[in-house]
Amino acid sequence: MIRIERLAGEGYAVGTKWRETRKMMGKEATVDMWVTEVDAPARTVVKANSHGMNYTSGFTLKPDATATILEMYFSGESESTSRISKIFTAVFGRLGARVTRKFMPKDLEDIAAKAESRAGK
């Protein structure tokens, strides 16, 4: 993560919006993200749109006997229904999936570190 800039909303609620910049494949990539669902403290859903793709990230917390399990899901869907767009998505979707799988563990580590630091307070 390079930087995060709040764009709308107070705290963390439906409608909270921010701009997130990361380094992806050697270049900076900036995406606006917003909260679409919150069922605190168990679940949240965040959406984003970039270059004709709609992205959804969901996070669910599940209590376990000795810890809390964080589950994350991610999906991307093209806005276009054209045949060319479908072919492009099929070809480059695999690359996008590999890049996403690379960043997900780091995101989850960051979330865990923040949660653990708050638990100690």
C-alpha positions in Angstrom: 0.0 0.0 0.0 1.4 3.4 -1.0 -1.4 5.7 0.4 -5.1 5.9 1.4 -7.2 9.0 1.1 -10.6 9.3 2.7 -13.2 10.7 0.2 -16.5 10.5 2.1 -18.1 9.4 5.3 -17.1 9.3 9.0 -15.9 6.3 10.8 -16.7 3.1 8.9 -20.3 2.7 7.6 -22.2 2.1 4.4 -21.1 4.9 2.1 -17.6 5.4 3.5 -15.4 6.0 0.5 -11.6 6.2 0.0 -9.0 6.2 -2.7 -6.3 3.5 -2.4 -3.0 3.6 -4.3 -0.9 0.4 -4.5 2.1 -0.7 -6.6 0.8 -3.3 -9.0 3.1 -5.0 -11.6 5.7 -2.3 -11.1 3.2 0.7 -11.6 1.1 2.7 -9.2 -2.6 1.8 -9.5 -5.3 4.0 -7.8 -8.8 2.8 -7.2 -11.8 4.4 -5.4 -13.4 2.0 -3.0 -16.6 2.2 -0.9 -18.4 0.3 1.8 -21.7 -1.3 0.6 -22.5 -3.5 3.6 -21.7 -3.6 7.3 -23.0 -6.1 9.8 -20.6 -5.2 12.6 -18.7 -7.0 13.9 -19.2 -10.0 11.7 -19.2 -8.9 8.1 -18.4 -6.2 5.6 -18.5 -5.7 1.9 -16.4 -3.2 -0.1 -16.8 -2.4 -3.8 -14.5 -0.8 -6.4 -14.6 0.0 -10.1 -11.5 0.2 -12.3 -11.1 0.2 -16.1 -14.6 -1.3 -16.8 -14.4 -4.0 -14.1 -16.5 -4.0 -10.9 -14.8 -5.6 -7.9 -16.3 -6.9 -4.7 -14.3 -7.8 -1.6 -16.1 -9.4 1.4 -14.8 -10.0 4.9 -16.4 -12.3 7.5 -15.3 -12.9 11.1 -16.2 -16.2 12.7 -15.4 -17.0 16.3 -13.4 -20.1 17.0 -12.6 -21.8 20.3 -9.3 -20.0 20.6 -9.3 -17.3 18.0 -11.3 -15.5 15.3 -11.2 -16.7 11.7 -11.2 -14.1 9.0 -12.6 -15.2 5.7 -12.1 -13.1 2.6 -13.6 -13.4 -0.9 -13.0 -11.3 -4.0 -14.7 -11.2 -7.3 -14.4 -9.1 -10.5 -17.0 -8.7 -13.2 -16.8 -6.8 -16.5 -19.3 -4.0 -17.1 -19.3 -4.8 -20.8 -21.3 -7.6 -22.4 -19.5 -7.4 -25.7 -17.9 -10.5 -27.2 -14.5 -8.7 -27.4 -14.7 -7.8 -23.7 -15.6 -11.4 -22.8 -12.5 -12.7 -24.7 -10.3 -10.0 -23.2 -11.6 -10.9 -19.7 -11.0 -14.6 -20.3 -7.4 -14.0 -21.5 -6.3 -11.4 -19.0 -8.6 -12.6 -16.1 -6.0 -15.3 -15.2 -3.3 -12.7 -14.9 -5.5 -10.6 -12.7 -6.3 -13.6 -10.5 -2.6 -14.3 -10.0 -1.9 -10.7 -9.1 -4.9 -10.7 -6.7 -3.7 -13.9 -5.0 -0.4 -12.3 -4.4 -1.8 -9.3 -2.7 -4.5 -11.0 -0.6 -2.2 -12.6 2.0 -0.5 -9.2 2.6 -3.9 -7.5 3.0 -4.9 -10.3 5.5 -1.6 -9.9 7.4 -2.2 -6.1 7.6 -5.8 -6.7 9.0 -4.5 -9.2 11.5 -1.8 -6.9 12.7 -4.2 -4.0 13.2 -6.7 -6.3 15.0 -4.0 -7.7 17.3 -2.7 -4.2 18.1 -6.2 -3.0 19.0 -6.8 -6.2 21.2 -3.8 -5.2 23.3 -5.3 -1.8 24.2 
